Amino acid sequence: MKKKLIVGLMLVSLLSVSAVPLSQAFSLGDVLKVGGIGFLIDKFSTPLNNFINQLTFKHGAGTEYTTKVVPIVSVGNKGYIGAAQVTGPEELVDKTKAVIQLEGNFNGSTFRVKALLPIDSTNPVNFSRVQGVGVSAIIDIKI
């Protein structure tokens, strides 16, 4: 179990490093935070998904589609990782491995835009968008 945990944290850390622009400096502490967040997302994805579904049904906004919680990989100005709930037909949600967050400025810096796209990979460089799946919730993780 301990071996799997270490390998998992290293894998998440390595995948997250690929999301950081080469010109952006980062420390070992940053890598450990990202790896820890990835571990938390993996460990709590099902309970988080169930909580979000209960919350939305409680407020009359539930869905009959399939849902699951996946990591968010950010590309652009920063290389952070977070979590999102995706929803859609079961076969498409099953294909979804992550949500990629693309960031940009519109009209100079008047508007900051974050596009959240369900993708079939956790690799922010080599992926395909999963059409027919939407983001239904964003999960912030306190670090």
C-alpha positions in Angstrom: 0.0 0.0 0.0 2.8 2.4 1.0 4.6 1.6 -2.3 1.5 2.3 -4.3 1.0 5.7 -2.5 4.6 6.8 -3.2 4.3 5.7 -6.9 1.0 7.5 -7.2 2.3 10.7 -5.7 5.3 10.6 -7.9 3.2 10.0 -11.0 0.9 12.9 -10.2 3.8 15.1 -9.5 5.5 14.2 -12.8 2.3 14.7 -14.7 1.7 18.1 -13.1 5.2 19.3 -13.8 4.5 18.9 -17.5 1.6 21.4 -17.0 4.0 24.1 -15.7 5.6 26.3 -18.4 9.4 25.8 -18.5 10.0 29.5 -17.7 8.0 29.3 -14.5 10.0 28.4 -11.4 8.7 25.9 -8.9 9.9 24.3 -5.7 9.8 20.9 -4.2 7.1 22.2 -1.9 5.0 23.1 -4.9 5.4 19.6 -6.4 4.5 18.0 -3.1 1.3 20.2 -2.8 0.3 19.3 -6.4 0.9 15.6 -5.7 -1.0 15.8 -2.4 -3.9 17.5 -4.1 -3.9 14.8 -6.8 -3.9 12.1 -4.1 -6.9 13.8 -2.3 -8.8 14.1 -5.6 -8.3 10.4 -6.3 -9.2 9.3 -2.7 -12.3 11.5 -2.3 -13.7 11.6 -5.9 -16.6 9.3 -5.2 -17.7 10.9 -1.9 -17.3 14.3 -3.5 -19.4 13.2 -6.4 -22.1 11.9 -4.1 -22.1 15.1 -2.1 -22.4 17.3 -5.2 -25.3 15.1 -6.4 -27.1 15.3 -3.1 -26.5 19.1 -3.0 -27.9 19.7 -6.4 -30.9 17.4 -5.9 -31.7 19.1 -2.6 -32.0 22.4 -4.5 -34.0 21.0 -7.4 -31.1 21.1 -9.8 -30.2 17.4 -10.0 -29.4 15.5 -13.2 -30.3 12.1 -14.6 -27.0 11.9 -16.4 -23.9 10.2 -15.1 -21.5 12.2 -13.1 -18.0 11.8 -11.7 -15.2 13.9 -10.2 -12.0 14.3 -12.2 -8.8 16.4 -11.8 -8.4 19.8 -13.4 -5.2 20.5 -15.2 -4.5 24.1 -15.8 -2.6 25.4 -18.8 -1.7 29.0 -19.5 -0.3 31.4 -16.8 -0.2 28.7 -14.1 0.1 25.0 -13.8 -2.2 24.2 -10.9 -4.4 21.1 -10.3 -7.9 21.0 -8.8 -11.1 19.0 -9.3 -14.4 19.3 -11.2 -17.5 17.2 -11.5 -18.4 16.3 -15.1 -21.8 15.2 -16.3 -23.2 13.6 -19.5 -24.1 10.2 -21.0 -22.4 7.3 -19.2 -20.1 6.2 -22.1 -18.8 9.7 -22.5 -18.3 10.4 -18.8 -16.4 7.1 -18.6 -14.0 8.4 -21.4 -13.4 11.6 -19.4 -10.1 11.5 -17.4 -9.7 15.2 -16.6 -10.8 18.7 -17.2 -8.3 21.1 -18.8 -8.5 24.7 -17.8 -7.3 27.2 -20.5 -6.7 30.8 -19.4 -6.5 33.9 -21.3 -7.2 37.7 -21.3 -9.9 39.2 -23.4 -9.8 42.9 -24.3 -6.4 43.6 -22.9 -6.8 42.5 -19.3 -10.4 43.7 -18.7 -11.7 40.1 -18.7 -9.9 37.0 -17.4 -11.3 34.0 -19.2 -11.1 30.3 -18.0 -12.3 27.7 -20.4 -13.0 24.3 -18.8 -13.0 21.4 -21.2 -13.6 17.7 -20.4 -10.7 15.7 -22.0 -9.8 12.0 -22.4 -6.3 12.3 -20.8 -4.6 13.8 -17.8 -1.8 14.9 -20.1 -2.3 18.6 -20.9 -0.2 18.3 -24.1 -1.7 15.2 -25.7 -5.5 15.0 -25.3 -8.8 15.1 -27.2 -11.9 17.0 -26.0 -14.8 14.8 -25.0 -17.8 16.2 -26.8 -21.2 15.9 -25.1 -19.8 16.1 -21.5 -20.1 19.3 -19.4 -18.6 20.6 -16.2 -21.3 20.8 -13.5 -19.2 21.7 -10.4 -15.8 23.0 -9.4 -14.1 21.8 -6.3 -11.7 24.1 -4.4 -9.2 22.4 -2.2 -7.8 24.2 0.8 -4.0 23.9 1.0 
